[in-house]
């Protein structure tokens, strides 16, 4: 099966730029957003907060793969392992009531950044997560994200 790329021609991947520590305006990801890194994957606080569910984490392969169709199995396994670590740390750090995970593929699947990424959202009773409109997506400043990152890193270090 041939998988069509949906990335625009000459795409400057914002996730790749963030992983490289680029100060480019083409990425919003900052070094202080990262909560985990290893040889295959990295995890960072998302730059956009959605509704009442601030501080959600994105887990990505360090190498560029556009979507789930091109993601090697070893990378997929590691992403899921790290997502589980992040979910446990998030439960401890944020005292959330639950976790939602999500991955979007292709424009019809609501993929906007054409680098595979796996979302881990904190959930709370009556948080209205499923009724949040796209207008409620809010761009955050690095200082606001740093507080969430510090909590996740501390929980990971404590083995929570």
Backbone as CSV, one residue per row, in Angstrom:
resi,resn,N_x,N_y,N_z,CA_x,CA_y,CA_z,C_x,C_y,C_z
1,UNK,0.841,-1.187,0.000,0.000,0.000,0.000,0.882,1.245,0.000
2,UNK,0.568,2.171,-0.847,1.312,3.428,-0.909,0.628,4.436,0.006
3,UNK,1.404,5.008,0.894,0.887,6.001,1.831,1.268,7.387,1.332
4,UNK,0.268,8.214,1.123,0.485,9.577,0.633,0.927,10.477,1.783
5,UNK,1.926,11.290,1.531,2.340,12.298,2.504,1.409,13.500,2.394
6,UNK,1.029,14.036,3.536,0.175,15.224,3.563,0.956,16.472,3.952
7,UNK,2.231,16.300,4.250,3.058,17.461,4.592,3.237,18.329,3.351
8,UNK,3.159,19.636,3.509,3.379,20.525,2.360,4.798,20.370,1.808
9,UNK,4.987,20.749,0.554,6.314,20.712,-0.055,7.270,21.577,0.764
10,UNK,8.503,21.110,0.945,9.532,21.809,1.734,9.097,22.044,3.180
11,UNK,8.401,21.074,3.743,7.869,21.171,5.106,8.991,21.283,6.129
12,UNK,8.969,22.330,6.932,9.860,22.468,8.086,9.095,21.953,9.290
13,UNK,9.386,20.738,9.675,8.632,20.087,10.743,8.859,20.809,12.075
14,UNK,7.804,21.346,12.692,7.974,22.056,13.957,8.417,21.141,15.091
15,UNK,8.041,19.866,15.021,8.462,18.927,16.063,9.945,18.613,15.904
16,UNK,10.396,18.359,14.685,11.835,18.134,14.461,12.645,19.346,14.903
17,UNK,12.170,20.541,14.567,12.874,21.764,14.979,12.939,21.864,16.500
18,UNK,11.837,21.537,17.173,11.819,21.554,18.635,12.773,20.533,19.231
19,UNK,12.820,19.343,18.640,13.735,18.302,19.117,15.191,18.724,18.964
20,UNK,15.469,19.498,17.927,16.835,19.978,17.687,17.186,21.202,18.528
21,UNK,16.195,21.745,19.239,16.447,22.932,20.062,16.507,24.208,19.256
22,UNK,15.888,24.207,18.086,15.905,25.380,17.214,15.178,26.561,17.850
23,UNK,15.729,27.730,17.678,15.082,28.960,18.149,14.201,29.549,17.055
24,UNK,13.933,28.778,16.034,13.144,29.222,14.887,11.724,29.593,15.297
25,UNK,11.150,30.534,14.587,9.750,30.902,14.808,8.812,29.834,14.247
26,UNK,9.366,28.835,13.565,8.549,27.773,12.986,8.194,26.698,14.005
27,UNK,8.732,26.803,15.222,8.361,25.877,16.290,8.083,26.677,17.549
28,UNK,7.134,26.206,18.322,6.808,26.835,19.605,7.410,26.052,20.765
29,UNK,7.992,24.891,20.471,8.538,24.004,21.496,9.843,24.581,22.031
30,UNK,9.945,24.648,23.354,11.141,25.176,24.021,11.809,24.065,24.830
31,UNK,13.086,24.219,25.120,13.833,23.220,25.894,13.169,22.954,27.240
32,UNK,12.594,23.976,27.844,11.961,23.827,29.161,10.667,23.015,29.107
33,UNK,10.142,22.745,27.911,8.914,21.959,27.768,9.162,20.456,27.904
34,UNK,10.407,20.017,27.703,10.697,18.581,27.685,10.670,17.982,29.086
35,UNK,10.009,16.828,29.189,9.930,16.115,30.467,10.647,14.771,30.406
36,UNK,10.951,14.287,29.195,11.601,12.979,29.045,12.274,12.905,27.680
37,UNK,13.446,12.249,27.662,14.148,11.960,26.400,14.942,10.667,26.551
38,UNK,14.929,9.856,25.499,15.841,8.722,25.416,16.288,8.599,23.962
39,UNK,16.899,7.480,23.591,17.457,7.365,22.245,16.387,7.300,21.149
40,UNK,15.167,6.867,21.483,14.118,6.729,20.472,13.034,7.797,20.529
41,UNK,12.681,8.232,21.748,11.527,9.129,21.881,11.787,10.272,22.850
42,UNK,10.942,11.288,22.736,10.955,12.423,23.663,9.517,12.746,24.038
43,UNK,9.359,13.429,25.171,8.034,13.855,25.623,8.134,15.287,26.118
44,UNK,7.127,16.077,25.779,7.132,17.489,26.168,5.711,17.983,26.424
45,UNK,5.617,19.064,27.196,4.334,19.707,27.457,3.880,20.397,26.171
46,UNK,2.632,20.168,25.786,2.109,20.799,24.574,2.029,22.310,24.757
47,UNK,2.271,23.034,23.692,2.236,24.499,23.753,0.811,25.038,23.799
48,UNK,-0.156,24.223,23.396,-1.563,24.629,23.454,-2.263,23.872,24.568
49,UNK,-3.000,24.590,25.399,-3.811,23.970,26.439,-5.251,23.953,25.941
50,UNK,-5.952,22.888,26.260,-7.311,22.699,25.771,-8.271,22.667,26.951
51,UNK,-9.188,23.627,26.982,-10.187,23.685,28.043,-9.554,23.699,29.420
52,UNK,-10.067,22.835,30.290,-9.592,22.744,31.676,-8.471,21.717,31.833
53,UNK,-7.942,21.226,30.725,-7.002,20.109,30.746,-5.589,20.547,30.387
54,UNK,-5.104,21.590,31.050,-3.770,22.116,30.801,-2.675,21.144,31.179
55,UNK,-1.533,21.314,30.545,-0.360,20.511,30.876,-0.324,19.153,30.225
56,UNK,-1.062,18.976,29.121,-1.003,17.655,28.498,0.343,17.469,27.802
57,UNK,0.741,16.215,27.699,2.070,15.847,27.203,1.942,15.192,25.836
58,UNK,2.918,15.475,24.988,3.016,14.837,23.675,4.272,13.972,23.666
59,UNK,4.116,12.713,23.247,5.238,11.778,23.122,5.496,11.587,21.629
60,UNK,6.750,11.762,21.216,7.102,11.725,19.792,8.343,10.869,19.554
61,UNK,8.462,10.282,18.351,9.735,9.659,18.001,10.756,10.764,17.719
62,UNK,12.001,10.527,18.086,13.053,11.513,17.817,13.354,11.623,16.322
63,UNK,13.117,10.557,15.607,13.301,10.540,14.155,11.969,10.912,13.500
64,UNK,12.009,11.544,12.347,10.782,11.998,11.685,10.058,10.847,10.996
65,UNK,8.832,10.589,11.453,7.882,9.699,10.786,6.573,10.467,10.748
66,UNK,5.944,10.542,9.603,4.775,11.414,9.457,3.563,10.952,10.254
67,UNK,3.327,9.632,10.291,2.094,9.154,10.915,2.238,7.696,11.329
68,UNK,1.163,7.133,11.815,1.187,5.763,12.328,1.514,4.751,11.235
69,UNK,1.213,5.074,9.994,1.442,4.147,8.890,2.925,3.931,8.606
70,UNK,3.750,4.919,8.910,5.182,4.833,8.619,6.030,4.630,9.875
71,UNK,5.399,4.604,11.032,6.111,4.480,12.305,6.612,3.048,12.502
72,UNK,7.925,2.838,12.674,8.428,1.489,12.924,7.874,0.931,14.242
73,UNK,7.691,-0.368,14.265,7.107,-1.032,15.431,7.896,-0.737,16.706
74,UNK,9.224,-0.784,16.645,10.036,-0.530,17.852,9.776,0.866,18.411
75,UNK,9.623,1.841,17.530,9.323,3.208,17.977,7.919,3.274,18.588
76,UNK,6.966,2.602,17.950,5.601,2.574,18.474,5.542,1.960,19.855
77,UNK,6.259,0.854,20.043,6.293,0.217,21.364,6.882,1.163,22.404
78,UNK,7.970,1.816,22.057,8.623,2.726,23.014,7.731,3.925,23.317
79,UNK,7.063,4.459,22.304,6.141,5.577,22.531,5.059,5.167,23.523
80,UNK,4.510,3.974,23.351,3.461,3.530,24.269,4.015,3.310,25.675
81,UNK,5.213,2.731,25.785,5.838,2.550,27.107,6.021,3.892,27.809
82,UNK,6.523,4.882,27.076,6.753,6.207,27.663,5.422,6.887,27.972
83,UNK,4.427,6.712,27.115,3.106,7.283,27.392,2.541,6.734,28.700
84,UNK,2.767,5.453,28.957,2.305,4.870,30.223,3.059,5.484,31.403
85,UNK,4.372,5.653,31.272,5.158,6.314,32.332,4.639,7.727,32.581
86,UNK,4.378,8.455,31.505,3.876,9.826,31.612,2.501,9.827,32.274
87,UNK,1.638,8.902,31.887,0.292,8.829,32.474,0.366,8.605,33.982
88,UNK,1.233,7.710,34.409,1.386,7.459,35.849,1.946,8.686,36.560
89,UNK,2.935,9.327,35.954,3.507,10.547,36.539,2.465,11.660,36.588
90,UNK,1.662,11.756,35.535,0.624,12.785,35.467,-0.421,12.584,36.565
91,UNK,-0.818,11.336,36.794,-1.774,11.043,37.874,-1.218,11.528,39.207
92,UNK,0.052,11.263,39.459,0.673,11.671,40.725,0.887,13.183,40.786
93,UNK,1.358,13.766,39.700,1.736,15.186,39.697,0.538,16.127,39.682
94,UNK,-0.492,15.773,38.935,-1.637,16.670,38.754,-2.838,16.284,39.604
95,UNK,-2.782,15.093,40.233,-3.923,14.582,41.002,-5.182,14.549,40.131
96,UNK,-5.004,14.148,38.876,-6.146,14.079,37.958,-6.937,12.795,38.209
97,UNK,-8.177,12.793,37.753,-9.079,11.664,37.985,-8.963,10.578,36.925
98,UNK,-8.339,10.886,35.809,-8.197,9.935,34.721,-7.255,10.470,33.660
99,UNK,-7.070,9.680,32.617,-6.167,10.020,31.514,-6.878,9.698,30.201
100,UNK,-6.706,10.549,29.212,-7.146,10.258,27.846,-5.917,10.322,26.950
101,UNK,-5.775,9.327,26.070,-4.692,9.348,25.086,-5.316,9.478,23.703
102,UNK,-4.538,10.073,22.795,-5.076,10.315,21.454,-3.932,10.457,20.456
103,UNK,-4.188,9.970,19.240,-3.267,10.141,18.119,-4.086,10.450,16.879
104,UNK,-3.733,11.510,16.169,-4.453,11.925,14.965,-3.578,11.660,13.743
105,UNK,-4.178,11.089,12.703,-3.447,10.767,11.480,-4.167,11.299,10.252
106,UNK,-3.434,12.026,9.430,-3.899,12.640,8.188,-4.861,13.794,8.489
107,UNK,-5.027,14.700,7.552,-5.918,15.840,7.783,-7.343,15.426,8.170
108,UNK,-7.874,14.384,7.552,-9.226,13.939,7.902,-9.292,13.413,9.332
109,UNK,-8.152,12.988,9.854,-8.059,12.531,11.238,-7.630,13.633,12.186
110,UNK,-7.621,14.866,11.713,-7.300,16.067,12.498,-5.813,16.197,12.824
111,UNK,-4.941,15.624,11.978,-3.498,15.795,12.165,-3.082,17.138,11.579
112,UNK,-2.395,17.948,12.387,-1.942,19.268,11.947,-0.423,19.351,11.829
113,UNK,0.293,18.685,12.716,1.757,18.613,12.633,2.082,17.255,12.023
114,UNK,2.789,17.249,10.911,3.017,16.014,10.169,4.280,15.303,10.635
115,UNK,4.294,15.000,11.932,5.308,14.207,12.624,4.488,13.413,13.630
116,UNK,4.613,12.086,13.617,3.798,11.276,14.524,3.899,11.821,15.944
117,UNK,2.773,11.967,16.615,2.764,12.402,18.011,1.561,11.803,18.732
118,UNK,1.797,11.442,19.987,0.811,10.754,20.820,0.510,11.634,22.026
119,UNK,-0.745,12.029,22.176,-1.164,12.939,23.247,-1.540,12.170,24.512
120,UNK,-1.163,12.709,25.674,-1.572,12.181,26.973,-2.201,13.351,27.740
121,UNK,-3.525,13.288,27.927,-4.282,14.368,28.564,-4.666,14.018,29.996
122,UNK,-4.493,14.954,30.936,-5.067,14.752,32.269,-6.580,14.967,32.173
123,UNK,-7.337,14.173,32.908,-8.796,14.315,32.903,-9.306,14.471,34.326
124,UNK,-10.387,15.206,34.442,-10.995,15.508,35.736,-12.500,15.286,35.630
125,UNK,-13.122,14.866,36.725,-14.568,14.706,36.757,-15.200,16.034,36.336
126,UNK,-16.160,15.965,35.442,-16.893,17.147,34.959,-15.997,18.184,34.276
127,UNK,-14.931,17.751,33.609,-14.039,18.715,32.941,-14.554,19.163,31.568
128,UNK,-15.612,18.559,31.083,-16.211,18.914,29.789,-15.245,18.750,28.618
129,UNK,-14.264,17.879,28.757,-13.257,17.662,27.712,-13.892,17.362,26.352
130,UNK,-14.902,16.512,26.342,-15.500,16.093,25.069,-16.386,17.150,24.426
131,UNK,-16.654,18.233,25.123,-17.473,19.292,24.527,-16.681,20.576,24.288
132,UNK,-15.359,20.507,24.463,-14.518,21.686,24.266,-14.407,21.988,22.773
133,UNK,-14.633,23.221,22.409,-14.537,23.617,21.002,-13.094,23.996,20.666
134,UNK,-12.734,23.944,19.385,-11.378,24.348,18.992,-11.035,25.773,19.431
135,UNK,-12.038,26.616,19.593,-11.792,28.000,20.022,-11.247,28.063,21.447
136,UNK,-11.430,26.985,22.194,-10.951,26.956,23.575,-9.501,26.484,23.684
137,UNK,-8.858,26.250,22.545,-7.433,25.905,22.520,-6.658,27.200,22.735
138,UNK,-5.775,27.185,23.725,-5.094,28.421,24.110,-3.585,28.251,24.024
139,UNK,-2.918,29.143,23.276,-1.460,29.152,23.214,-0.921,29.637,24.555
140,UNK,0.062,28.936,25.085,0.624,29.270,26.396,2.047,29.795,26.267
141,UNK,2.490,30.441,27.311,3.860,30.948,27.389,4.763,29.872,27.995
142,UNK,6.052,29.873,27.653,6.982,28.888,28.210,6.976,28.843,29.739
143,UNK,6.848,29.966,30.403,6.862,29.983,31.875,5.683,29.205,32.452
144,UNK,4.526,29.297,31.827,3.358,28.549,32.305,3.573,27.049,32.114
145,UNK,4.114,26.671,30.976,4.361,25.250,30.700,5.441,24.688,31.612
146,UNK,6.421,25.511,31.965,7.542,25.050,32.799,7.068,24.525,34.145
147,UNK,6.034,25.123,34.700,5.495,24.641,35.976,4.945,23.232,35.858
148,UNK,4.234,22.969,34.773,3.709,21.623,34.529,4.853,20.640,34.272
149,UNK,5.839,21.069,33.493,6.984,20.205,33.188,7.729,19.822,34.462
150,UNK,7.913,20.773,35.358,8.621,20.495,36.616,7.878,19.442,37.434
151,UNK,6.561,19.522,37.460,5.766,18.534,38.212,5.903,17.139,37.613
152,UNK,5.832,17.049,36.289,5.958,15.739,35.632,7.360,15.175,35.839
153,UNK,8.385,16.004,35.671,9.768,15.532,35.864,9.986,15.046,37.289
154,UNK,9.447,15.754,38.266,9.600,15.342,39.670,8.908,14.005,39.911
155,UNK,7.729,13.820,39.348,7.015,12.553,39.511,7.754,11.414,38.817
156,UNK,8.315,11.669,37.637,9.109,10.642,36.953,10.342,10.277,37.772
157,UNK,11.022,11.278,38.327,12.226,11.035,39.132,11.901,10.242,40.392
158,UNK,10.699,10.450,40.929,10.277,9.739,42.139,9.755,8.340,41.819
159,UNK,9.685,8.016,40.522,9.208,6.700,40.113,7.706,6.552,40.197
160,UNK,7.003,7.665,40.187,5.543,7.621,40.302,4.898,7.468,38.942
